[in-house]
């Protein structure tokens, strides 16, 4: 018998009003492969949460369902009180991988201004567009890199620029897919500091495989391995992680430590 489907808002704190993101009995399959089963949970305005789980467990699928890029086989997804398709313009999405031509002469500010395209007149940036882009870069600690070539930046700096591009669009929800996957420890620390400083009314959803990052970054986690359960981060015990991943892992609280697939420390 499936143990999926109990409605979970995790009880981390009391909430009032409608959630920013609501899954109601959502199931989704790729062909005959059931990836998400009877997901039923809420993420409220202003919350910062991480989505964790094993590879292939459904983490990226949840993000695509939130964005309306995938449609549930069963159930409903509500985004900012409406359907994902209608609310998508109020959501910023930063993918794990980006494809770009390193020879294309685009500056950091140019990239961030792309986040203003839907609000600009005939594609031309006005004073407000530029002001908002500069503000977003300052939020991400890149105010002094506006005229640098995007291609010349490090992986962590590029990720921060892409987050700034999403923020420049003045979104209500920000979705990040593995933002620390290709960055070094120092860049991860800077990114964590910037994310924690974002405005309180922004709902932040981060997919991450890095449990050390999760333990230091958010108070609430959405655990997905076909079934979806929501817990306060402090309740991610070794037993729960073992059930989620199917093997021995541990939540590491120390800075700069990561987990290998057997639960050991990786200091590389």
N, C-alpha and C positions, 0 to 999 in steps of 0.2 A: 504493500500500500504506500502511495506517495505521501511524504510529509511536507510537501509544498503547500502554499496557499494560505497560511495564516496571515491575516493582515498585520503588517508591522510598521509602526512609526517609531519603534525602539524605546520610547519612554525616556530619551535623553533629557528632555526638557518639555515643558508645556507649550503648546502652540494654540494660536487662535487664527481664524480665517482659513481661506482655502490654501492648499499646498501649491508650491510652484510646479511640482512634478508629481503626478499621481498615476500609479499603475493599478488597474482593477482587473484581477484575474487574467493577466496577460500570458498567453502561450505563443511560442513561435518556433517553427521548424524550417530547416533547410532540406527540402525534399522530405525524406522519411526520418531525418535525424532531428529529434526534439532537442532544441538548444535552451529554450526558456520555458519553464512549466509553471503556470498558475501564479505568476508574480503579482504580489499584492502589497504595495508599500507606498509611502508618501515621503517626499523631500520638500521641506518648507522654505519659504522665502528667507533669504539671509543665511541659510545653513551652508556649511562646507562639509562635504562628505567624500569619501573615497569608495570606489567600486573595486573589490578585490576578488581573486579567485584564480584557479589554474588556467593554463593555456587551453583555449577551446571551451572554457566553461560558460561563456556567454557575456563576457564583460563588454566587448565592443558592440555586440548585438543589442545590449541594453541602450547604449548611447544612440545607435541608429534608430531604435524604436522611439527614443525621446525626441529625436530630430524629425521623425516622420519619414525617414529614408526607407524604413521597413514598416510594413503593416502587420499587426498581430493576426495570427490565425484565430485566436479567441481573445475576448476581453477588450479593454479600452485603455488608451493612454491619454491623459490630460496634461497639457503644457500651458502654464500661465492662464488657467481657466478656460482654455479652448483646445482645439485639435492641434497637434504638432505642426501640421502644414500651415495653419493660419497664424501660428505664433512663432514660426521659425525665424522671422526677421528680428525677433527680440532675443535671440540666442546666438552666442558666439561659440564657435567650434574650432579647436586647435587639434589637428590630426597628429598622429605619431610620426609619420613620414611625410616629407614634402618633396616634390620634384621641381627643380628650377634649373635654368641655364646659368652656370656661374659666370659666363661671359656677358650676360645681359646687364647693361649699366643701370642698375636700379639702386637707389640709396635706401637707407633705413627708413627715412621719413616717407619716401615714395611707397614702401611696402605698407606702412601703417596707414597711410592715406587711402589705401585700397579698401580699408574697412569703412570708409565714408562714402563709397560709390553710390549706395542706394539713397543716400541723403543729399548728395551733391547735385548741382544743376548741370545737366548735359555732360556729366563726367568730369567737370572742372571743380577743383577744390577752391572754396572761398575762405574767408578769414576764420569763420567758425570751425570749418573742417580742419584747418591747420592748427588752430588752437587746441581742439580736442585731441588731435594726433600727438601734439607735443605734450599734453597733459598725460596721455596714456604712456608715452615713453618715459616720462618722469616717474610714473607709478611703478614702472618696471626697472627703474634705475639706469636708464639709457638716454637720459636727457642730453648727454654730451656726445652722442654717437649719431646724431640725426643725418649728417651728410656723409657718413661712412658708407662704403659699399656693403650691401647685404652679404655678398658672396665672401667678403673678407672676414666676417665675424666667425667666432667659434660656434660649436653646436649649441651650447647653452645660451649664448647671446641671440642666435637665430630663433630659438624657442621663445625667448623673452620678447623678441620683436613680434612674433606671430601672436602671442598673447596680447601685446599692446594693440595690434591690428584689430583683434576682437573687441578689446575694451573701447577702442575709438568709435566703434559702431553704437556705443551707449546701450549695451545689452543688459537684460535683467538676469540672464542665466549664462554661465560660462562652463562649457564642457571641454575637458582636457583629456586627451588619450595618451597615456604614458609620457608625461612631460619630462621625466627624468631618465628616460631609457638610454639616451645617447649623450649624457653630460657627465662631467667629472664631479667630484665631491664638492669642490668650491662653487661650481656653477649651481649645483643642487641646493646648496645653502643659500645662495643669493636668490634663487627662484622661490624657495620656501619663504624667505623673509618678505619678498614682494607679494606673494599670494596672501600671506597673513595680513598684510597692510591694506588689502583691497577693501572697498567700502562695504559696510555691514549689510546693506540691502541687496547685494549681489549674491545670487545663489551659485555656488561653485561645486561642480561635480568632476572629480578626477579619477580616471582609471589608472591604477598603478599595480605593478607586480612587486614593487619594492616595499616590503613590510616595515623596514626601518624608517623610510620616508613617511609611510602612513602613520606610524606610531607617533611621529612628531608633528604631523601636519593637520590632522582633523580629529574632532571628537566623536565622529559617527562613521560607520562603515556599512556598505551594502555588500554582503557576501553572496557570490553567485557561482554555482556549479550546477547548472540547469535549474535547481531550486534557488530561490532568493530569500535571504534572511537579513534583517537589519539589526545591528548591535552598536552600543557605545564602544568606542575603540578600546576602552579599558577592560571590556569583557571578552576580548579576543584571547582566550586562553589557549594553551597548547593543545588541549583536547579538541576545541572547536576548530583550530587550524588543521589538525590532523584529519578531522572529519571533512573539512572543506577541500583540502588538497589531496587527501588519500595517502599521504606519507608524513613523516616527522618533519615539522618546521617549527620555528620559534619566533615570537615577536621580539625583535632586538630594539632596545631602548637607547643604546649607546650611539653617539654620533659616528658617522663614517663607517658603520658596519653593515654588511648585507648578508643575505642568506643564500647558501647554495641549495641544491635540490635535496640534500640530505639533512638540512638544518644546521650545517656548520657555518662558521664565519668566513667571509671572504673579505680580506683587507686590501685587495688590489685596487 
